[in-house]
């Protein structure tokens, strides 16, 4: 990994749990080694399913019904996601 032991400094505002609105400006050090150390996949059956998929002659992209299927605006709004709410200004 490039820059394995590097870090970056973030500026954060820290507020006490009293909810009084008094914030302190602080520095937060993001350490690459701590973030990315000992990472592993948690999907224990992924190799099994990847093996089955590679042996299969067809996949989702081969089925016609998935070629042009898209969510409508109402369906997107029904998901109540932060992203869609921000897009539509809600």
C-alpha positions as a Markdown table, in Angstrom:
| # | Residue | x | y | z |
|---|---|---|---|---|
| 1 | Unk | 0.0 | 0.0 | 0.0 |
| 2 | Unk | 1.3 | 3.4 | -1.0 |
| 3 | Unk | 1.9 | 5.7 | 2.0 |
| 4 | Unk | 1.1 | 3.0 | 4.5 |
| 5 | Unk | 2.1 | 4.9 | 7.5 |
| 6 | Unk | 0.8 | 8.3 | 6.4 |
| 7 | Unk | -1.9 | 10.3 | 7.8 |
| 8 | Unk | -4.2 | 13.3 | 7.1 |
| 9 | Unk | -5.4 | 16.0 | 9.4 |
| 10 | Unk | -9.1 | 16.8 | 9.5 |
| 11 | Unk | -10.6 | 19.9 | 11.1 |
| 12 | Unk | -13.6 | 19.0 | 13.3 |
| 13 | Unk | -15.9 | 20.8 | 15.6 |
| 14 | Unk | -16.3 | 19.0 | 19.0 |
| 15 | Unk | -19.3 | 19.7 | 21.2 |
| 16 | Unk | -19.9 | 18.5 | 24.7 |
| 17 | Unk | -22.9 | 16.2 | 25.3 |
| 18 | Unk | -24.8 | 19.0 | 27.0 |
| 19 | Unk | -26.2 | 20.3 | 23.7 |
| 20 | Unk | -25.4 | 23.9 | 24.7 |
| 21 | Unk | -24.1 | 24.8 | 21.2 |
| 22 | Unk | -20.6 | 25.6 | 22.4 |
| 23 | Unk | -18.2 | 23.9 | 19.9 |
| 24 | Unk | -14.4 | 23.6 | 20.0 |
| 25 | Unk | -12.3 | 23.5 | 16.9 |
| 26 | Unk | -10.1 | 20.4 | 17.0 |
| 27 | Unk | -7.7 | 18.5 | 14.8 |
| 28 | Unk | -8.4 | 14.8 | 14.1 |
| 29 | Unk | -5.6 | 12.6 | 12.8 |
| 30 | Unk | -6.7 | 9.9 | 10.3 |
| 31 | Unk | -4.0 | 7.2 | 10.4 |
| 32 | Unk | -3.9 | 5.0 | 7.2 |
| 33 | Unk | -2.4 | 2.0 | 9.0 |
| 34 | Unk | -5.1 | 1.9 | 11.6 |
| 35 | Unk | -7.9 | 2.3 | 9.1 |
| 36 | Unk | -6.7 | -0.3 | 6.6 |
| 37 | Unk | -4.9 | -2.9 | 8.8 |
| 38 | Unk | -6.4 | -6.4 | 9.2 |
| 39 | Unk | -9.2 | -5.9 | 6.6 |
| 40 | Unk | -10.8 | -9.0 | 5.2 |
| 41 | Unk | -14.0 | -9.8 | 3.4 |
| 42 | Unk | -16.9 | -10.8 | 5.7 |
| 43 | Unk | -19.0 | -12.6 | 3.1 |
| 44 | Unk | -18.0 | -16.1 | 3.9 |
| 45 | Unk | -19.7 | -17.7 | 0.9 |
| 46 | Unk | -18.4 | -15.3 | -1.8 |
| 47 | Unk | -15.9 | -17.8 | -3.3 |
| 48 | Unk | -18.7 | -20.4 | -3.5 |
| 49 | Unk | -21.1 | -18.1 | -5.3 |
| 50 | Unk | -18.3 | -16.6 | -7.5 |
| 51 | Unk | -17.4 | -20.1 | -8.6 |
| 52 | Unk | -21.0 | -20.9 | -9.4 |
| 53 | Unk | -21.5 | -17.7 | -11.3 |
| 54 | Unk | -18.3 | -18.2 | -13.4 |
| 55 | Unk | -19.6 | -21.7 | -14.4 |
| 56 | Unk | -23.1 | -20.4 | -15.3 |
| 57 | Unk | -23.9 | -19.7 | -18.9 |
| 58 | Unk | -26.1 | -16.7 | -18.2 |
| 59 | Unk | -26.3 | -13.8 | -15.7 |
| 60 | Unk | -28.6 | -10.9 | -14.9 |
| 61 | Unk | -27.2 | -8.9 | -17.8 |
| 62 | Unk | -28.4 | -11.6 | -20.2 |
| 63 | Unk | -32.1 | -11.3 | -19.1 |
| 64 | Unk | -34.0 | -8.8 | -21.2 |
| 65 | Unk | -36.1 | -7.5 | -18.4 |
| 66 | Unk | -33.1 | -6.0 | -16.7 |
| 67 | Unk | -31.7 | -4.2 | -19.7 |
| 68 | Unk | -33.8 | -1.0 | -19.3 |
| 69 | Unk | -35.4 | -1.4 | -15.8 |
| 70 | Unk | -35.1 | 1.9 | -13.9 |
| 71 | Unk | -36.7 | 3.2 | -10.7 |
| 72 | Unk | -39.3 | 5.9 | -11.2 |
| 73 | Unk | -39.0 | 9.3 | -9.4 |
| 74 | Unk | -41.7 | 8.2 | -7.0 |
| 75 | Unk | -39.9 | 4.9 | -6.3 |
| 76 | Unk | -36.7 | 6.8 | -5.7 |
| 77 | Unk | -38.4 | 9.2 | -3.3 |
| 78 | Unk | -40.0 | 6.3 | -1.5 |
| 79 | Unk | -36.5 | 5.0 | -0.6 |
| 80 | Unk | -36.2 | 8.1 | 1.7 |
| 81 | Unk | -32.4 | 8.3 | 1.0 |
| 82 | Unk | -30.4 | 11.4 | 1.9 |
| 83 | Unk | -29.0 | 11.5 | -1.7 |
| 84 | Unk | -32.4 | 11.6 | -3.4 |
| 85 | Unk | -33.8 | 14.0 | -0.8 |
| 86 | Unk | -30.9 | 16.4 | -1.5 |
| 87 | Unk | -31.4 | 16.1 | -5.2 |
| 88 | Unk | -35.0 | 17.1 | -5.0 |
| 89 | Unk | -34.4 | 19.7 | -2.3 |
| 90 | Unk | -36.6 | 18.1 | 0.3 |
